[in-house]
Amino acid sequence: MPHTTYIGIGSNLGTPEKNCTDAIKKLATHPDIFLKAQSPFYKTRPVGPIEQKWFVNAALKVQTRLSPHDLLGTLLNTEKEMGRVRKEKWGPRLIDLDLLFYDNLILNSQGLILPHPEIPNRRFVLTPLCDIAEDLLHPTLKKTVKDLLYELTDDAEVSRLPDLT
């Protein structure tokens, strides 16, 4: 039985739109990952104290037969294959793949918390996620993605990029 999951994507090094597109292509070719929906790309102001270039962000809906930990491992391996080096929290990154939701699973284990704990605080996650799953219910907050975005108080700049097609 496949599981429905949501993945956040971001990049602000090199050619960010190409990095995100390449990551999506890599994930879509995995035998146990089936791409169901992709949000548009957004240009977003970086979060945190480090001065850096703006990000390109998007969200994916995928179905998978992988367990949550195996899916996370696949995301981390994809980042590594693409050349990501983890240096500092909130720092620039070639590619960032975050497991946001996995079905309605609530999990707090070594190395993986589901749903991703920062979802309700991040406009750059909620905006693209709202494009593909506005009625998705957060299993612990009992609010939809659309409601979480509406209630968000941060004023981080997030603007939709033109489609590449």
C-alpha positions as a Markdown table, in Angstrom:
| # | Residue | x | y | z |
|---|---|---|---|---|
| 1 | Met | 0.0 | 0.0 | 0.0 |
| 2 | Pro | 1.6 | 3.3 | -1.0 |
| 3 | His | 2.0 | 6.1 | 1.4 |
| 4 | Thr | 1.2 | 9.8 | 0.6 |
| 5 | Thr | 4.0 | 12.1 | 1.5 |
| 6 | Tyr | 5.0 | 15.7 | 1.0 |
| 7 | Ile | 8.5 | 17.0 | 0.4 |
| 8 | Gly | 9.8 | 20.5 | 0.6 |
| 9 | Ile | 12.6 | 21.5 | -1.8 |
| 10 | Gly | 15.0 | 24.5 | -1.7 |
| 11 | Ser | 18.2 | 25.8 | -3.1 |
| 12 | Asn | 20.2 | 29.0 | -3.2 |
| 13 | Leu | 23.6 | 28.1 | -4.6 |
| 14 | Gly | 24.7 | 27.7 | -8.2 |
| 15 | Thr | 21.6 | 27.7 | -10.4 |
| 16 | Pro | 18.8 | 27.2 | -7.8 |
| 17 | Glu | 15.9 | 26.5 | -10.2 |
| 18 | Lys | 18.0 | 23.9 | -12.1 |
| 19 | Asn | 19.1 | 22.3 | -8.8 |
| 20 | Cys | 15.4 | 21.9 | -7.7 |
| 21 | Thr | 14.5 | 20.6 | -11.1 |
| 22 | Asp | 17.3 | 18.1 | -11.1 |
| 23 | Ala | 16.4 | 16.9 | -7.6 |
| 24 | Ile | 12.8 | 16.4 | -8.7 |
| 25 | Lys | 13.9 | 14.4 | -11.7 |
| 26 | Lys | 16.2 | 12.2 | -9.5 |
| 27 | Leu | 13.4 | 11.5 | -7.1 |
| 28 | Ala | 10.9 | 10.8 | -9.9 |
| 29 | Thr | 13.3 | 8.1 | -11.3 |
| 30 | His | 13.5 | 6.2 | -8.0 |
| 31 | Pro | 11.6 | 2.9 | -8.3 |
| 32 | Asp | 9.7 | 3.4 | -5.0 |
| 33 | Ile | 8.8 | 7.1 | -5.4 |
| 34 | Phe | 5.9 | 8.2 | -7.6 |
| 35 | Leu | 5.5 | 12.0 | -8.2 |
| 36 | Lys | 1.8 | 13.0 | -7.9 |
| 37 | Ala | 2.0 | 16.8 | -7.8 |
| 38 | Gln | 4.5 | 19.6 | -7.9 |
| 39 | Ser | 4.0 | 23.2 | -6.9 |
| 40 | Pro | 5.3 | 26.2 | -8.9 |
| 41 | Phe | 8.7 | 27.5 | -7.9 |
| 42 | Tyr | 8.9 | 30.4 | -5.5 |
| 43 | Lys | 11.7 | 32.9 | -4.8 |
| 44 | Thr | 12.0 | 33.3 | -1.0 |
| 45 | Arg | 13.9 | 35.4 | 1.4 |
| 46 | Pro | 16.4 | 33.2 | 3.5 |
| 47 | Val | 15.6 | 32.5 | 7.1 |
| 48 | Gly | 18.2 | 32.9 | 9.9 |
| 49 | Pro | 21.1 | 35.2 | 10.8 |
| 50 | Ile | 23.4 | 34.3 | 7.8 |
| 51 | Glu | 23.6 | 36.8 | 4.9 |
| 52 | Gln | 23.0 | 34.8 | 1.7 |
| 53 | Lys | 21.3 | 34.7 | -1.6 |
| 54 | Trp | 17.5 | 34.2 | -1.9 |
| 55 | Phe | 16.2 | 30.7 | -2.2 |
| 56 | Val | 14.1 | 28.9 | -4.8 |
| 57 | Asn | 11.5 | 26.7 | -3.0 |
| 58 | Ala | 8.8 | 24.2 | -4.1 |
| 59 | Ala | 6.8 | 21.3 | -2.7 |
| 60 | Leu | 6.0 | 17.9 | -4.0 |
| 61 | Lys | 3.3 | 15.3 | -3.3 |
| 62 | Val | 4.7 | 11.8 | -3.8 |
| 63 | Gln | 3.5 | 8.3 | -3.1 |
| 64 | Thr | 6.0 | 5.7 | -1.9 |
| 65 | Arg | 6.3 | 2.2 | -0.6 |
| 66 | Leu | 9.4 | 3.3 | 1.5 |
| 67 | Ser | 9.2 | 3.6 | 5.3 |
| 68 | Pro | 9.6 | 7.1 | 6.7 |
| 69 | His | 13.2 | 6.5 | 7.6 |
| 70 | Asp | 14.0 | 4.9 | 4.3 |
| 71 | Leu | 12.4 | 7.8 | 2.5 |
| 72 | Leu | 14.4 | 10.3 | 4.6 |
| 73 | Gly | 17.5 | 8.3 | 3.8 |
| 74 | Thr | 16.7 | 8.5 | 0.1 |
| 75 | Leu | 16.3 | 12.3 | 0.4 |
| 76 | Leu | 19.6 | 12.7 | 2.2 |
| 77 | Asn | 21.4 | 10.5 | -0.3 |
| 78 | Thr | 19.9 | 12.6 | -3.2 |
| 79 | Glu | 21.3 | 15.7 | -1.5 |
| 80 | Lys | 24.7 | 14.1 | -1.1 |
| 81 | Glu | 24.7 | 12.8 | -4.7 |
| 82 | Met | 24.0 | 16.4 | -5.9 |
| 83 | Gly | 26.9 | 17.7 | -3.9 |
| 84 | Arg | 25.4 | 19.1 | -0.8 |
| 85 | Val | 27.8 | 19.6 | 2.1 |
| 86 | Arg | 26.2 | 20.3 | 5.5 |
| 87 | Lys | 28.2 | 23.1 | 7.1 |
| 88 | Glu | 25.9 | 25.3 | 9.2 |
| 89 | Lys | 22.3 | 25.6 | 10.3 |
| 90 | Trp | 20.4 | 28.0 | 8.1 |
| 91 | Gly | 23.3 | 28.4 | 5.8 |
| 92 | Pro | 23.4 | 28.4 | 2.0 |
| 93 | Arg | 22.7 | 25.1 | 0.3 |
| 94 | Leu | 23.0 | 23.5 | -3.1 |
| 95 | Ile | 19.9 | 21.5 | -2.4 |
| 96 | Asp | 17.6 | 20.9 | 0.6 |
| 97 | Leu | 15.0 | 18.1 | 0.7 |
| 98 | Asp | 12.7 | 18.0 | 3.7 |
| 99 | Leu | 10.2 | 15.3 | 4.5 |
| 100 | Leu | 7.2 | 17.4 | 5.6 |
| 101 | Phe | 4.3 | 14.9 | 6.0 |
| 102 | Tyr | 4.1 | 11.1 | 5.8 |
| 103 | Asp | 0.4 | 10.1 | 5.6 |
| 104 | Asn | -1.0 | 11.3 | 9.0 |
| 105 | Leu | 1.9 | 9.8 | 10.9 |
| 106 | Ile | 3.1 | 11.5 | 14.1 |
| 107 | Leu | 6.6 | 10.4 | 14.8 |
| 108 | Asn | 9.4 | 11.6 | 17.1 |
| 109 | Ser | 12.4 | 9.4 | 16.7 |
| 110 | Gln | 16.1 | 9.7 | 16.4 |
| 111 | Gly | 16.8 | 11.9 | 13.3 |
| 112 | Leu | 13.2 | 12.2 | 12.2 |
| 113 | Ile | 10.2 | 14.2 | 13.5 |
| 114 | Leu | 6.9 | 14.0 | 11.6 |
| 115 | Pro | 5.2 | 16.2 | 10.7 |
| 116 | His | 8.2 | 18.4 | 10.2 |
| 117 | Pro | 8.2 | 20.7 | 13.3 |
| 118 | Glu | 8.8 | 24.0 | 11.4 |
| 119 | Ile | 5.9 | 23.7 | 9.0 |
| 120 | Pro | 3.6 | 26.1 | 10.8 |
| 121 | Asn | 6.4 | 28.7 | 11.0 |
| 122 | Arg | 7.6 | 28.8 | 7.4 |
| 123 | Arg | 5.9 | 30.8 | 4.7 |
| 124 | Phe | 8.4 | 29.3 | 2.2 |
| 125 | Val | 7.0 | 25.9 | 3.0 |
| 126 | Leu | 3.3 | 26.6 | 3.4 |
| 127 | Thr | 2.9 | 28.7 | 0.3 |
| 128 | Pro | 4.0 | 26.1 | -2.3 |
| 129 | Leu | 2.4 | 23.3 | -0.2 |
| 130 | Cys | -0.9 | 25.2 | -0.3 |
| 131 | Asp | -0.7 | 25.1 | -4.1 |
| 132 | Ile | -0.9 | 21.3 | -4.1 |
| 133 | Ala | -2.6 | 20.4 | -0.8 |
| 134 | Glu | -4.4 | 23.4 | 0.7 |
| 135 | Asp | -6.9 | 21.1 | 2.5 |
| 136 | Leu | -4.2 | 18.7 | 3.9 |
| 137 | Leu | -4.8 | 18.5 | 7.7 |
| 138 | His | -1.9 | 18.8 | 10.0 |
| 139 | Pro | -2.3 | 15.8 | 12.3 |
| 140 | Thr | -1.2 | 17.4 | 15.5 |
| 141 | Leu | -2.4 | 21.0 | 15.0 |
| 142 | Lys | -5.8 | 19.9 | 13.4 |
| 143 | Lys | -5.6 | 22.8 | 10.9 |
| 144 | Thr | -5.3 | 22.7 | 7.2 |
| 145 | Val | -2.3 | 23.9 | 5.3 |
| 146 | Lys | -4.4 | 26.8 | 4.0 |
| 147 | Asp | -5.4 | 27.8 | 7.6 |
| 148 | Leu | -1.8 | 27.6 | 8.8 |
| 149 | Leu | -0.7 | 29.9 | 6.0 |
| 150 | Tyr | -3.5 | 32.3 | 6.7 |
| 151 | Glu | -2.6 | 32.4 | 10.4 |
| 152 | Leu | 1.1 | 32.8 | 9.8 |
| 153 | Thr | 2.4 | 36.1 | 11.3 |
| 154 | Asp | 5.8 | 36.2 | 9.7 |
| 155 | Asp | 6.1 | 38.6 | 6.7 |
| 156 | Ala | 8.9 | 36.7 | 4.9 |
| 157 | Glu | 8.9 | 37.5 | 1.2 |
| 158 | Val | 7.7 | 34.7 | -1.0 |
| 159 | Ser | 7.0 | 35.3 | -4.7 |
| 160 | Arg | 6.0 | 32.9 | -7.4 |
| 161 | Leu | 8.5 | 32.6 | -10.2 |
| 162 | Pro | 7.3 | 32.4 | -13.8 |
| 163 | Asp | 6.8 | 28.9 | -15.2 |
| 164 | Leu | 9.8 | 27.6 | -17.1 |
| 165 | Thr | 7.7 | 26.0 | -19.9 |
